[in-house]
């Protein structure tokens, strides 16, 4: 069965609107493709570096294009830049205890599944950092 071209017109219109962002506001640095440099966003939900707040500090990759890294980094009483540096120091530790930036870090267990990860808790200077490394 064939469809007349006019029956496909509404689908083409919907696809065009979705691709164009449905008429939303332009980004603050100008319209897309206007020759403005691209920017790199902070990890999702991460507070700005230097902010002494807790919360989600994102992830740190150990190996590009892989699942090897520190994930779900959480900080309490520590800024995210420090939390990510401490978590990054877990690379190649394989669950072993370590110290970084004045924090003492130890494994608190591991996750299951096809890609197990090691849970870490780091304490120092009144702050706490937790994350999973794989």
QUIQUI-V545129 format. One line per field, one symbol per residue. phi: phi as a letter, one per 30 degrees, with the letter a starting at -180 (. if undefined). psi: psi as a letter, one per 40 degrees, with the letter a starting at -180 (. if undefined). burial: 1 if it has 16 or more other C-alpha atoms within 10 Angstrom, else 0. A space follows every 50 residues. Layout:
phi->???
psi->???
burial->???
//
This chain:
phi->.ccdedddedddddddddddihidddddcjddididddccddeeidddei ddcckdcibbdcbehbcclcbhdcbbibddddedddddddeidhjddaba hicccbdckbccjdbdbcdbbbblhicbbbaccb
psi->hihidddedddddddddddeeffiiiieeiiheeeiiiihiiihehiiie hfiiaheaihhdhififhahifhhiheiidddddddddeehedfeiiiih fehhiiieaiiaadgiihhihhiifeihhiihh.
burial->00000000000000000000000000000000000000000000011010 01011111111100000111101111111111110111111000100001 0011111000000000111111110011111111
//
